[in-house]
Amino acid sequence: MEEEQAPEDAPVTDGRDPAEVVTGMVAHVLDVAATWTAWDGEPVPSEDRVYTPHKAIRRVADHLLDHLAELEARLAGEEPEPDHWHASATTTPADLAPFTDQDLDEARSRLVRLSRMWSQRLGALTPEQLDRSPGRGWTFRQLAFHLKGSTYYADAVGRLPKGEAR
């Protein structure tokens, strides 16, 4: 889970359906990832970190899962379980593996399912529940808009031209 944020750090929301914000983010990530089978194996520097296709998918999935666990715990009236992800600071040996067509299929299955879980959960909440969620932390609408920032991981790797390695 993210560290508790000051109100001025809360994600900006707008009139869009928060479920569509999450599903749109996942659609963008998978659209970019569809080009990664051309990846040449060199990690891509971005700010003070490096990214690879596997690391980008891992980070998006972890982010979706982490905040979904937070949402569910808060709805149940419990404190969210603190996360122990190594996040972007760590690049694992698995992150450096070639990104194959099978990896893309796995990423699609994983991220589409997580996105659907978010869509179903957010769709079951009333507007008041979205904007006045229980417990400490951002509202559930703000969480959804925060997740939109997960496109960063895919965009850090970037879109690779078909048939050309980076």
ROVOZA-609894 format. One record per atom (N, C-alpha, C): atom name; chain; residue in three letters; x negated, z, y negated. Coordinates in steps of 0.02 Angstrom, whole numbers, padded with zeros to 5 digits. Layout:
N
<CA,A,ALA,<X,Z,Y>>;
...
***
This chain:
166
<N,A,MET,<-00042,00000,00058>>;
<CA,A,MET,<00000,00000,00000>>;
<C,A,MET,<-00044,00000,-00061>>;
<N,A,GLU,<-00021,-00032,-00113>>;
<CA,A,GLU,<-00059,-00033,-00175>>;
<C,A,GLU,<-00062,00038,-00204>>;
<N,A,GLU,<-00113,00052,-00244>>;
<CA,A,GLU,<-00116,00115,-00279>>;
<C,A,GLU,<-00056,00117,-00326>>;
<N,A,GLU,<-00031,00177,-00340>>;
<CA,A,GLU,<00025,00184,-00386>>;
<C,A,GLU,<00005,00155,-00453>>;
<N,A,GLN,<00047,00113,-00480>>;
<CA,A,GLN,<00032,00077,-00541>>;
<C,A,GLN,<00067,00108,-00601>>;
<N,A,ALA,<00036,00104,-00659>>;
<CA,A,ALA,<00069,00124,-00720>>;
<C,A,ALA,<00124,00074,-00735>>;
<N,A,PRO,<00177,00095,-00769>>;
<CA,A,PRO,<00233,00049,-00783>>;
<C,A,PRO,<00212,-00016,-00815>>;
<N,A,GLU,<00162,-00015,-00859>>;
<CA,A,GLU,<00140,-00077,-00891>>;
<C,A,GLU,<00108,-00125,-00842>>;
<N,A,ASP,<00089,-00101,-00784>>;
<CA,A,ASP,<00060,-00144,-00732>>;
<C,A,ASP,<00112,-00171,-00684>>;
<N,A,ALA,<00174,-00153,-00694>>;
<CA,A,ALA,<00227,-00176,-00649>>;
<C,A,ALA,<00234,-00251,-00653>>;
<N,A,PRO,<00246,-00284,-00597>>;
<CA,A,PRO,<00255,-00357,-00597>>;
<C,A,PRO,<00313,-00377,-00641>>;
<N,A,VAL,<00305,-00432,-00676>>;
<CA,A,VAL,<00358,-00459,-00718>>;
<C,A,VAL,<00407,-00496,-00672>>;
<N,A,THR,<00471,-00483,-00682>>;
<CA,A,THR,<00522,-00517,-00643>>;
<C,A,THR,<00563,-00562,-00688>>;
<N,A,ASP,<00603,-00604,-00657>>;
<CA,A,ASP,<00648,-00647,-00695>>;
<C,A,ASP,<00713,-00654,-00656>>;
<N,A,GLY,<00754,-00701,-00672>>;
<CA,A,GLY,<00820,-00708,-00641>>;
<C,A,GLY,<00820,-00738,-00572>>;
<N,A,ARG,<00762,-00757,-00546>>;
<CA,A,ARG,<00761,-00787,-00478>>;
<C,A,ARG,<00778,-00735,-00425>>;
<N,A,ASP,<00807,-00760,-00371>>;
<CA,A,ASP,<00821,-00719,-00313>>;
<C,A,ASP,<00754,-00696,-00285>>;
<N,A,PRO,<00743,-00630,-00277>>;
<CA,A,PRO,<00678,-00606,-00253>>;
<C,A,PRO,<00662,-00632,-00183>>;
<N,A,ALA,<00712,-00643,-00141>>;
<CA,A,ALA,<00699,-00670,-00074>>;
<C,A,ALA,<00670,-00741,-00080>>;
<N,A,GLU,<00695,-00779,-00127>>;
<CA,A,GLU,<00670,-00847,-00137>>;
<C,A,GLU,<00599,-00846,-00165>>;
<N,A,VAL,<00582,-00795,-00204>>;
<CA,A,VAL,<00514,-00789,-00230>>;
<C,A,VAL,<00466,-00780,-00171>>;
<N,A,VAL,<00484,-00737,-00123>>;
<CA,A,VAL,<00441,-00725,-00065>>;
<C,A,VAL,<00438,-00787,-00021>>;
<N,A,THR,<00495,-00817,-00005>>;
<CA,A,THR,<00493,-00876,00038>>;
<C,A,THR,<00458,-00935,00004>>;
<N,A,GLY,<00464,-00940,-00061>>;
<CA,A,GLY,<00428,-00992,-00098>>;
<C,A,GLY,<00353,-00982,-00096>>;
<N,A,MET,<00332,-00918,-00100>>;
<CA,A,MET,<00260,-00903,-00095>>;
<C,A,MET,<00234,-00925,-00027>>;
<N,A,VAL,<00270,-00907,00026>>;
<CA,A,VAL,<00248,-00925,00093>>;
<C,A,VAL,<00247,-01001,00102>>;
<N,A,ALA,<00297,-01035,00076>>;
<CA,A,ALA,<00298,-01108,00080>>;
<C,A,ALA,<00237,-01138,00046>>;
<N,A,HIS,<00218,-01111,-00012>>;
<CA,A,HIS,<00159,-01136,-00048>>;
<C,A,HIS,<00096,-01124,-00006>>;
<N,A,VAL,<00089,-01063,00021>>;
<CA,A,VAL,<00030,-01047,00061>>;
<C,A,VAL,<00024,-01095,00120>>;
<N,A,LEU,<00080,-01106,00155>>;
<CA,A,LEU,<00078,-01149,00214>>;
<C,A,LEU,<00066,-01223,00195>>;
<N,A,ASP,<00090,-01243,00138>>;
<CA,A,ASP,<00078,-01311,00115>>;
<C,A,ASP,<00003,-01322,00102>>;
<N,A,VAL,<-00029,-01274,00070>>;
<CA,A,VAL,<-00101,-01278,00059>>;
<C,A,VAL,<-00138,-01273,00125>>;
<N,A,ALA,<-00117,-01227,00169>>;
<CA,A,ALA,<-00151,-01216,00233>>;
<C,A,ALA,<-00147,-01277,00278>>;
<N,A,ALA,<-00097,-01319,00268>>;
<CA,A,ALA,<-00091,-01379,00310>>;
<C,A,ALA,<-00152,-01425,00304>>;
<N,A,THR,<-00192,-01416,00251>>;
<CA,A,THR,<-00252,-01458,00241>>;
<C,A,THR,<-00315,-01425,00269>>;
<N,A,TRP,<-00311,-01364,00293>>;
<CA,A,TRP,<-00371,-01327,00310>>;
<C,A,TRP,<-00403,-01345,00376>>;
<N,A,THR,<-00372,-01387,00415>>;
<CA,A,THR,<-00406,-01408,00477>>;
<C,A,THR,<-00466,-01452,00460>>;
<N,A,ALA,<-00472,-01472,00397>>;
<CA,A,ALA,<-00530,-01510,00374>>;
<C,A,ALA,<-00586,-01464,00347>>;
<N,A,TRP,<-00576,-01398,00351>>;
<CA,A,TRP,<-00625,-01351,00323>>;
<C,A,TRP,<-00693,-01358,00359>>;
<N,A,ASP,<-00747,-01357,00320>>;
<CA,A,ASP,<-00814,-01367,00347>>;
<C,A,ASP,<-00849,-01303,00371>>;
<N,A,GLY,<-00816,-01247,00365>>;
<CA,A,GLY,<-00846,-01184,00390>>;
<C,A,GLY,<-00882,-01144,00337>>;
<N,A,GLU,<-00888,-01170,00277>>;
<CA,A,GLU,<-00922,-01134,00223>>;
<C,A,GLU,<-00871,-01091,00184>>;
<N,A,PRO,<-00882,-01024,00181>>;
<CA,A,PRO,<-00838,-00982,00142>>;
<C,A,PRO,<-00837,-01005,00069>>;
<N,A,VAL,<-00779,-00998,00038>>;
<CA,A,VAL,<-00770,-01020,-00031>>;
<C,A,VAL,<-00773,-00960,-00078>>;
<N,A,PRO,<-00821,-00959,-00125>>;
<CA,A,PRO,<-00825,-00903,-00171>>;
<C,A,PRO,<-00767,-00904,-00221>>;
<N,A,SER,<-00742,-00844,-00236>>;
<CA,A,SER,<-00690,-00836,-00286>>;
<C,A,SER,<-00699,-00767,-00317>>;
<N,A,GLU,<-00715,-00767,-00381>>;
<CA,A,GLU,<-00732,-00705,-00416>>;
<C,A,GLU,<-00788,-00670,-00378>>;
<N,A,ASP,<-00778,-00607,-00358>>;
<CA,A,ASP,<-00832,-00571,-00324>>;
<C,A,ASP,<-00824,-00570,-00248>>;
<N,A,ARG,<-00784,-00615,-00221>>;
<CA,A,ARG,<-00769,-00616,-00149>>;
<C,A,ARG,<-00778,-00687,-00123>>;
<N,A,VAL,<-00773,-00693,-00057>>;
<CA,A,VAL,<-00771,-00759,-00026>>;
<C,A,VAL,<-00709,-00763,00017>>;
<N,A,TYR,<-00684,-00824,00025>>;
<CA,A,TYR,<-00623,-00836,00065>>;
<C,A,TYR,<-00634,-00892,00114>>;
<N,A,THR,<-00598,-00887,00169>>;
<CA,A,THR,<-00597,-00939,00220>>;
<C,A,THR,<-00523,-00948,00238>>;
<N,A,PRO,<-00506,-01002,00273>>;
<CA,A,PRO,<-00436,-01010,00293>>;
<C,A,PRO,<-00408,-00950,00332>>;
<N,A,HIS,<-00445,-00926,00381>>;
<CA,A,HIS,<-00420,-00869,00421>>;
<C,A,HIS,<-00412,-00806,00378>>;
<N,A,LYS,<-00459,-00795,00333>>;
<CA,A,LYS,<-00455,-00736,00290>>;
<C,A,LYS,<-00396,-00742,00243>>;
<N,A,ALA,<-00382,-00800,00216>>;
<CA,A,ALA,<-00325,-00810,00172>>;
<C,A,ALA,<-00260,-00795,00209>>;
<N,A,ILE,<-00252,-00821,00269>>;
<CA,A,ILE,<-00192,-00809,00308>>;
<C,A,ILE,<-00186,-00734,00325>>;
<N,A,ARG,<-00241,-00704,00344>>;
<CA,A,ARG,<-00241,-00632,00360>>;
<C,A,ARG,<-00219,-00591,00300>>;
<N,A,ARG,<-00245,-00607,00242>>;
<CA,A,ARG,<-00228,-00569,00181>>;
<C,A,ARG,<-00154,-00578,00163>>;
<N,A,VAL,<-00127,-00638,00168>>;
<CA,A,VAL,<-00057,-00649,00152>>;
<C,A,VAL,<-00013,-00610,00201>>;
<N,A,ALA,<-00028,-00615,00266>>;
<CA,A,ALA,<00011,-00579,00317>>;
<C,A,ALA,<00006,-00504,00306>>;
<N,A,ASP,<-00054,-00478,00294>>;
<CA,A,ASP,<-00063,-00406,00283>>;
<C,A,ASP,<-00023,-00383,00222>>;
<N,A,HIS,<-00024,-00423,00169>>;
<CA,A,HIS,<00011,-00405,00108>>;
<C,A,HIS,<00087,-00403,00120>>;
<N,A,LEU,<00113,-00453,00155>>;
<CA,A,LEU,<00184,-00453,00171>>;
<C,A,LEU,<00203,-00393,00214>>;
<N,A,LEU,<00163,-00380,00265>>;
<CA,A,LEU,<00177,-00325,00311>>;
<C,A,LEU,<00171,-00257,00276>>;
<N,A,ASP,<00119,-00249,00237>>;
<CA,A,ASP,<00107,-00186,00202>>;
<C,A,ASP,<00166,-00167,00157>>;
<N,A,HIS,<00188,-00213,00117>>;
<CA,A,HIS,<00242,-00198,00070>>;
<C,A,HIS,<00310,-00195,00105>>;
<N,A,LEU,<00319,-00231,00160>>;
<CA,A,LEU,<00381,-00224,00198>>;
<C,A,LEU,<00384,-00154,00229>>;
<N,A,ALA,<00329,-00129,00254>>;
<CA,A,ALA,<00327,-00060,00281>>;
<C,A,ALA,<00342,-00010,00225>>;
<N,A,GLU,<00315,-00022,00166>>;
<CA,A,GLU,<00330,00021,00109>>;
<C,A,GLU,<00404,00021,00093>>;
<N,A,LEU,<00434,-00038,00089>>;
<CA,A,LEU,<00505,-00045,00073>>;
<C,A,LEU,<00547,-00007,00125>>;
<N,A,GLU,<00534,-00018,00188>>;
<CA,A,GLU,<00573,00014,00241>>;
<C,A,GLU,<00565,00090,00240>>;
<N,A,ALA,<00505,00115,00229>>;
<CA,A,ALA,<00495,00187,00226>>;
<C,A,ALA,<00534,00217,00168>>;
<N,A,ARG,<00530,00185,00111>>;
<CA,A,ARG,<00566,00211,00052>>;
<C,A,ARG,<00641,00210,00062>>;
<N,A,LEU,<00667,00158,00094>>;
<CA,A,LEU,<00739,00155,00109>>;
<C,A,LEU,<00759,00212,00156>>;
<N,A,ALA,<00714,00230,00202>>;
<CA,A,ALA,<00728,00284,00250>>;
<C,A,ALA,<00716,00353,00219>>;
<N,A,GLY,<00695,00355,00156>>;
<CA,A,GLY,<00682,00418,00123>>;
<C,A,GLY,<00616,00450,00142>>;
<N,A,GLU,<00571,00411,00168>>;
<CA,A,GLU,<00506,00436,00189>>;
<C,A,GLU,<00451,00411,00142>>;
<N,A,GLU,<00395,00445,00144>>;
<CA,A,GLU,<00335,00422,00108>>;
<C,A,GLU,<00306,00363,00148>>;
<N,A,PRO,<00288,00310,00115>>;
<CA,A,PRO,<00256,00254,00151>>;
<C,A,PRO,<00190,00275,00182>>;
<N,A,GLU,<00176,00247,00240>>;
<CA,A,GLU,<00112,00258,00274>>;
<C,A,GLU,<00057,00224,00233>>;
<N,A,PRO,<00004,00261,00217>>;
<CA,A,PRO,<-00051,00229,00180>>;
<C,A,PRO,<-00083,00174,00223>>;
<N,A,ASP,<-00103,00120,00190>>;
<CA,A,ASP,<-00135,00067,00229>>;
<C,A,ASP,<-00209,00083,00238>>;
<N,A,HIS,<-00239,00051,00287>>;
<CA,A,HIS,<-00310,00058,00300>>;
<C,A,HIS,<-00343,-00010,00307>>;
<N,A,TRP,<-00312,-00061,00274>>;
<CA,A,TRP,<-00340,-00128,00276>>;
<C,A,TRP,<-00407,-00129,00242>>;
<N,A,HIS,<-00450,-00173,00264>>;
<CA,A,HIS,<-00513,-00183,00229>>;
<C,A,HIS,<-00504,-00235,00174>>;
<N,A,ALA,<-00448,-00267,00175>>;
<CA,A,ALA,<-00427,-00314,00122>>;
<C,A,ALA,<-00477,-00370,00111>>;
<N,A,SER,<-00484,-00391,00049>>;
<CA,A,SER,<-00527,-00449,00034>>;
<C,A,SER,<-00600,-00432,00032>>;
<N,A,ALA,<-00617,-00368,00031>>;
<CA,A,ALA,<-00687,-00349,00026>>;
<C,A,ALA,<-00726,-00365,00089>>;
<N,A,THR,<-00690,-00373,00145>>;
<CA,A,THR,<-00723,-00385,00209>>;
<C,A,THR,<-00708,-00456,00232>>;
<N,A,THR,<-00759,-00490,00255>>;
<CA,A,THR,<-00751,-00553,00290>>;
<C,A,THR,<-00775,-00541,00361>>;
<N,A,THR,<-00728,-00547,00408>>;
<CA,A,THR,<-00743,-00532,00478>>;
<C,A,THR,<-00771,-00593,00513>>;
<N,A,PRO,<-00803,-00584,00571>>;
<CA,A,PRO,<-00825,-00642,00609>>;
<C,A,PRO,<-00766,-00689,00626>>;
<N,A,ALA,<-00707,-00660,00639>>;
<CA,A,ALA,<-00648,-00702,00654>>;
<C,A,ALA,<-00628,-00745,00594>>;
<N,A,ASP,<-00640,-00719,00533>>;
<CA,A,ASP,<-00624,-00757,00472>>;
<C,A,ASP,<-00666,-00821,00467>>;
<N,A,LEU,<-00725,-00820,00500>>;
<CA,A,LEU,<-00772,-00876,00494>>;
<C,A,LEU,<-00761,-00931,00547>>;
<N,A,ALA,<-00713,-00919,00592>>;
<CA,A,ALA,<-00699,-00968,00645>>;
<C,A,ALA,<-00670,-01032,00617>>;
<N,A,PRO,<-00680,-01088,00650>>;
<CA,A,PRO,<-00647,-01150,00629>>;
<C,A,PRO,<-00571,-01140,00626>>;
<N,A,PHE,<-00539,-01175,00581>>;
<CA,A,PHE,<-00466,-01171,00574>>;
<C,A,PHE,<-00436,-01234,00605>>;
<N,A,THR,<-00405,-01225,00663>>;
<CA,A,THR,<-00381,-01280,00703>>;
<C,A,THR,<-00307,-01292,00693>>;
<N,A,ASP,<-00282,-01346,00723>>;
<CA,A,ASP,<-00210,-01359,00722>>;
<C,A,ASP,<-00172,-01301,00754>>;
<N,A,GLN,<-00199,-01271,00806>>;
<CA,A,GLN,<-00167,-01214,00838>>;
<C,A,GLN,<-00165,-01154,00792>>;
<N,A,ASP,<-00218,-01144,00753>>;
<CA,A,ASP,<-00219,-01089,00704>>;
<C,A,ASP,<-00166,-01100,00651>>;
<N,A,LEU,<-00158,-01162,00630>>;
<CA,A,LEU,<-00106,-01178,00581>>;
<C,A,LEU,<-00037,-01163,00610>>;
<N,A,ASP,<-00025,-01182,00672>>;
<CA,A,ASP,<00039,-01167,00705>>;
<C,A,ASP,<00051,-01092,00708>>;
<N,A,GLU,<-00001,-01054,00725>>;
<CA,A,GLU,<00006,-00981,00728>>;
<C,A,GLU,<00021,-00952,00659>>;
<N,A,ALA,<-00013,-00978,00608>>;
<CA,A,ALA,<-00002,-00955,00540>>;
<C,A,ALA,<00070,-00969,00519>>;
<N,A,ARG,<00094,-01028,00534>>;
<CA,A,ARG,<00164,-01045,00518>>;
<C,A,ARG,<00212,-00997,00551>>;
<N,A,SER,<00203,-00985,00616>>;
<CA,A,SER,<00247,-00939,00652>>;
<C,A,SER,<00246,-00869,00621>>;
<N,A,ARG,<00187,-00845,00609>>;
<CA,A,ARG,<00179,-00776,00582>>;
<C,A,ARG,<00208,-00770,00512>>;
<N,A,LEU,<00189,-00815,00468>>;
<CA,A,LEU,<00210,-00808,00398>>;
<C,A,LEU,<00284,-00824,00389>>;
<N,A,VAL,<00309,-00873,00425>>;
<CA,A,VAL,<00381,-00889,00419>>;
<C,A,VAL,<00423,-00830,00444>>;
<N,A,ARG,<00403,-00799,00498>>;
<CA,A,ARG,<00440,-00741,00522>>;
<C,A,ARG,<00437,-00683,00472>>;
<N,A,LEU,<00380,-00669,00445>>;
<CA,A,LEU,<00374,-00616,00396>>;
<C,A,LEU,<00416,-00632,00334>>;
<N,A,SER,<00414,-00694,00312>>;
<CA,A,SER,<00453,-00715,00254>>;
<C,A,SER,<00528,-00708,00268>>;
<N,A,ARG,<00548,-00725,00329>>;
<CA,A,ARG,<00619,-00719,00347>>;
<C,A,ARG,<00640,-00645,00348>>;
<N,A,MET,<00597,-00602,00373>>;
<CA,A,MET,<00612,-00530,00373>>;
<C,A,MET,<00622,-00505,00301>>;
<N,A,TRP,<00578,-00527,00256>>;
<CA,A,TRP,<00585,-00509,00185>>;
<C,A,TRP,<00651,-00536,00158>>;
<N,A,SER,<00666,-00598,00173>>;
<CA,A,SER,<00727,-00629,00147>>;
<C,A,SER,<00789,-00592,00172>>;
<N,A,GLN,<00790,-00576,00236>>;
<CA,A,GLN,<00847,-00540,00264>>;
<C,A,GLN,<00854,-00470,00234>>;
<N,A,ARG,<00799,-00435,00228>>;
<CA,A,ARG,<00801,-00367,00200>>;
<C,A,ARG,<00822,-00368,00127>>;
<N,A,LEU,<00791,-00411,00087>>;
<CA,A,LEU,<00809,-00414,00016>>;
<C,A,LEU,<00881,-00437,00006>>;
<N,A,GLY,<00903,-00484,00048>>;
<CA,A,GLY,<00971,-00509,00043>>;
<C,A,GLY,<01023,-00456,00060>>;
<N,A,ALA,<01004,-00405,00098>>;
<CA,A,ALA,<01051,-00352,00117>>;
<C,A,ALA,<01056,-00297,00064>>;
<N,A,LEU,<01012,-00300,00014>>;
<CA,A,LEU,<01013,-00249,-00038>>;
<C,A,LEU,<01058,-00269,-00096>>;
<N,A,THR,<01089,-00220,-00126>>;
<CA,A,THR,<01129,-00233,-00185>>;
<C,A,THR,<01083,-00243,-00245>>;
<N,A,PRO,<01108,-00273,-00299>>;
<CA,A,PRO,<01066,-00278,-00359>>;
<C,A,PRO,<01041,-00210,-00383>>;
<N,A,GLU,<01083,-00158,-00377>>;
<CA,A,GLU,<01060,-00091,-00397>>;
<C,A,GLU,<01003,-00067,-00352>>;
<N,A,GLN,<01008,-00080,-00287>>;
<CA,A,GLN,<00953,-00059,-00242>>;
<C,A,GLN,<00889,-00098,-00257>>;
<N,A,LEU,<00896,-00160,-00277>>;
<CA,A,LEU,<00837,-00200,-00294>>;
<C,A,LEU,<00802,-00173,-00356>>;
<N,A,ASP,<00842,-00147,-00403>>;
<CA,A,ASP,<00815,-00128,-00468>>;
<C,A,ASP,<00807,-00053,-00478>>;
<N,A,ARG,<00832,-00013,-00433>>;
<CA,A,ARG,<00826,00060,-00437>>;
<C,A,ARG,<00809,00087,-00367>>;
<N,A,SER,<00756,00063,-00340>>;
<CA,A,SER,<00739,00081,-00271>>;
<C,A,SER,<00713,00153,-00267>>;
<N,A,PRO,<00723,00183,-00209>>;
<CA,A,PRO,<00705,00254,-00201>>;
<C,A,PRO,<00630,00265,-00196>>;
<N,A,GLY,<00611,00326,-00209>>;
<CA,A,GLY,<00541,00345,-00202>>;
<C,A,GLY,<00498,00321,-00259>>;
<N,A,ARG,<00434,00336,-00253>>;
<CA,A,ARG,<00386,00316,-00304>>;
<C,A,ARG,<00364,00244,-00293>>;
<N,A,GLY,<00352,00210,-00346>>;
<CA,A,GLY,<00326,00141,-00341>>;
<C,A,GLY,<00371,00092,-00377>>;
<N,A,TRP,<00351,00030,-00371>>;
<CA,A,TRP,<00389,-00023,-00403>>;
<C,A,TRP,<00457,-00030,-00371>>;
<N,A,THR,<00503,-00061,-00409>>;
<CA,A,THR,<00567,-00077,-00379>>;
<C,A,THR,<00556,-00130,-00325>>;
<N,A,PHE,<00606,-00139,-00282>>;
<CA,A,PHE,<00599,-00188,-00229>>;
<C,A,PHE,<00597,-00259,-00258>>;
<N,A,ARG,<00631,-00270,-00313>>;
<CA,A,ARG,<00626,-00335,-00346>>;
<C,A,ARG,<00555,-00346,-00370>>;
<N,A,GLN,<00525,-00295,-00400>>;
<CA,A,GLN,<00456,-00300,-00423>>;
<C,A,GLN,<00408,-00311,-00365>>;
<N,A,LEU,<00420,-00279,-00308>>;
<CA,A,LEU,<00378,-00290,-00250>>;
<C,A,LEU,<00379,-00364,-00229>>;
<N,A,ALA,<00439,-00393,-00229>>;
<CA,A,ALA,<00445,-00463,-00210>>;
<C,A,ALA,<00405,-00508,-00258>>;
<N,A,PHE,<00411,-00494,-00323>>;
<CA,A,PHE,<00375,-00534,-00372>>;
<C,A,PHE,<00299,-00521,-00367>>;
<N,A,HIS,<00280,-00461,-00350>>;
<CA,A,HIS,<00210,-00445,-00338>>;
<C,A,HIS,<00182,-00487,-00280>>;
<N,A,LEU,<00221,-00494,-00227>>;
<CA,A,LEU,<00199,-00533,-00169>>;
<C,A,LEU,<00186,-00606,-00187>>;
<N,A,LYS,<00221,-00631,-00238>>;
<CA,A,LYS,<00210,-00700,-00260>>;
<C,A,LYS,<00136,-00712,-00274>>;
<N,A,GLY,<00101,-00660,-00296>>;
<CA,A,GLY,<00030,-00666,-00310>>;
<C,A,GLY,<-00014,-00679,-00249>>;
<N,A,SER,<00015,-00675,-00190>>;
<CA,A,SER,<-00023,-00689,-00129>>;
<C,A,SER,<-00043,-00762,-00124>>;
<N,A,THR,<-00014,-00805,-00166>>;
<CA,A,THR,<-00037,-00874,-00168>>;
<C,A,THR,<-00111,-00877,-00187>>;
<N,A,TYR,<-00136,-00825,-00220>>;
<CA,A,TYR,<-00206,-00822,-00240>>;
<C,A,TYR,<-00252,-00836,-00181>>;
<N,A,TYR,<-00237,-00805,-00124>>;
<CA,A,TYR,<-00281,-00812,-00065>>;
<C,A,TYR,<-00286,-00884,-00042>>;
<N,A,ALA,<-00229,-00917,-00038>>;
<CA,A,ALA,<-00229,-00987,-00017>>;
<C,A,ALA,<-00262,-01031,-00070>>;
<N,A,ASP,<-00246,-01018,-00132>>;
<CA,A,ASP,<-00274,-01058,-00186>>;
<C,A,ASP,<-00350,-01048,-00193>>;
<N,A,ALA,<-00374,-00989,-00172>>;
<CA,A,ALA,<-00447,-00977,-00173>>;
<C,A,ALA,<-00482,-01025,-00125>>;
<N,A,VAL,<-00453,-01037,-00067>>;
<CA,A,VAL,<-00481,-01086,-00020>>;
<C,A,VAL,<-00468,-01156,-00047>>;
<N,A,GLY,<-00409,-01167,-00071>>;
<CA,A,GLY,<-00391,-01231,-00102>>;
<C,A,GLY,<-00364,-01281,-00052>>;
<N,A,ARG,<-00340,-01334,-00079>>;
<CA,A,ARG,<-00313,-01390,-00041>>;
<C,A,ARG,<-00371,-01437,-00024>>;
<N,A,LEU,<-00380,-01452,00039>>;
<CA,A,LEU,<-00434,-01496,00060>>;
<C,A,LEU,<-00407,-01566,00071>>;
<N,A,PRO,<-00443,-01616,00048>>;
<CA,A,PRO,<-00421,-01686,00060>>;
<C,A,PRO,<-00418,-01699,00135>>;
<N,A,LYS,<-00367,-01734,00156>>;
<CA,A,LYS,<-00361,-01751,00228>>;
<C,A,LYS,<-00423,-01789,00250>>;
<N,A,GLY,<-00450,-01768,00307>>;
<CA,A,GLY,<-00507,-01804,00336>>;
<C,A,GLY,<-00573,-01791,00303>>;
<N,A,GLU,<-00574,-01748,00252>>;
<CA,A,GLU,<-00637,-01734,00217>>;
<C,A,GLU,<-00651,-01659,00219>>;
<N,A,ALA,<-00709,-01640,00240>>;
<CA,A,ALA,<-00728,-01569,00238>>;
<C,A,ALA,<-00749,-01552,00166>>;
<N,A,ARG,<-00741,-01489,00150>>;
<CA,A,ARG,<-00761,-01465,00084>>;
<C,A,ARG,<-00837,-01462,00081>>;
***
